[in-house]
Amino acid sequence: MTLLLTIYLMYVIMQTRILALSMQQTNKNMGVKLYTLDLSPPARSVMMTCDLFNVPFEKITVNLLEGDHLTPEFLKKNPLHTIPVLEDGDVTLHDSHAIMQYLADAYGKEDSWYPKDVKKRALVNQKLFFNISILFPRIRNITYPLIIEGNKNVDPKRYEDIAEAYGFVEEFLSRTTYLAADHITIADVAALSSMTSLEALLPIDAKKFPKTTAWLTNLKKTSFSKNQNESGATALGELIKKYLA
Ligand SMILES: N[C@@H](CCC(=O)N[C@@H](CS)C(=O)NCC(=O)O)C(=O)O
């Protein structure tokens, strides 16, 4: 009798475990929701990250030019009213870099994109912060006054800031093959989206910045860049030209 009860209990436990595992699998395959816009460099970083980790995403376009990001509904998701925003089950995340880190941890199969080793990871984080604090703001410093505030008089200093940023990238790439290591990481993906928009503001001088030029040329050939970055970066470049004309 006790044996039968034990066997029955083991059977129930096994069935529950199988059900839990299959539900986990179903959740993973259901994909995520992404509030995004192709023109936006940080949004493109996240779309590229979904692409490279094979995470299907429902694309919800947030038109910043029409104020979609200022609706009460969107502000509940992100009080900072910025895109991208990711929803994955009960998790809602803003900031492209936090989202990329999450996607790598939750869906990445290869450790190398966002290493688990604390020292290697710290170097990737450092370059993600370089993107947040240097590369992206140097796009925004020109595009925000130009496109949102309608101010065509761009301070020439803003272009010098971009050239300085190219110099930083060149220096990093003289130390390692990619920004944070001798292999590609999510920091390169974040910087790729910024650099493809910065070059629309100030073309990269291949003689002055040969390593940066080669790095960017290589990254632009990847399928994640072609699928999720190329057309948005081109469209932003055209929009900038139109506003500067
Ligand atoms: N650090 C943020 C920056 C996001 C950001 O500023 N996104 C811009 C579009 S490129 C935006 O949503 N701007 C609208 C606003 O600031 O109101 C990230 O990486 O997600």
The ligand as an SDF file (V2000), in Angstrom:
LIG
                    3D

 20 19  0  0  0  0  0  0  0  0999 V2000
   18.8010   55.9680  -22.3260 N   0  0  0  0  0  0  0  0  0  0  0  0
   17.5670   55.7450  -23.0300 C   0  0  0  0  0  0  0  0  0  0  0  0
   17.3220   56.8670  -24.0380 C   0  0  0  0  0  0  0  0  0  0  0  0
   16.0190   56.6670  -24.7710 C   0  0  0  0  0  0  0  0  0  0  0  0
   15.5950   57.9280  -25.5390 C   0  0  0  0  0  0  0  0  0  0  0  0
   15.9590   59.0510  -25.1830 O   0  0  0  0  0  0  0  0  0  0  0  0
   14.7660   57.6970  -26.5770 N   0  0  0  0  0  0  0  0  0  0  0  0
   14.2820   58.8150  -27.3450 C   0  0  0  0  0  0  0  0  0  0  0  0
   14.1100   58.4230  -28.8120 C   0  0  0  0  0  0  0  0  0  0  0  0
   15.6410   58.1690  -29.5900 S   0  0  0  0  0  0  0  0  0  0  0  0
   12.8950   59.1930  -26.8310 C   0  0  0  0  0  0  0  0  0  0  0  0
   12.0910   58.3360  -26.5810 O   0  0  0  0  0  0  0  0  0  0  0  0
   12.6360   60.4850  -26.6680 N   0  0  0  0  0  0  0  0  0  0  0  0
   11.3710   60.9960  -26.2600 C   0  0  0  0  0  0  0  0  0  0  0  0
   11.4700   61.8820  -25.0700 C   0  0  0  0  0  0  0  0  0  0  0  0
   12.5600   62.0380  -24.4910 O   0  0  0  0  0  0  0  0  0  0  0  0
   10.4290   62.4260  -24.7020 O   0  0  0  0  0  0  0  0  0  0  0  0
   17.6200   54.3780  -23.7300 C   0  0  0  0  0  0  0  0  0  0  0  0
   18.7150   53.9370  -24.0520 O   0  0  0  0  0  0  0  0  0  0  0  0
   16.5520   53.7570  -23.9130 O   0  0  0  0  0  0  0  0  0  0  0  0
  1  2  1  0
  2  3  1  0
  2 18  1  0
  3  4  1  0
  4  5  1  0
  5  6  2  0
  5  7  1  0
  7  8  1  0
  8  9  1  0
  8 11  1  0
  9 10  1  0
 11 12  2  0
 11 13  1  0
 13 14  1  0
 14 15  1  0
 15 16  2  0
 15 17  1  0
 18 19  2  0
 18 20  1  0
M  END
$$$$
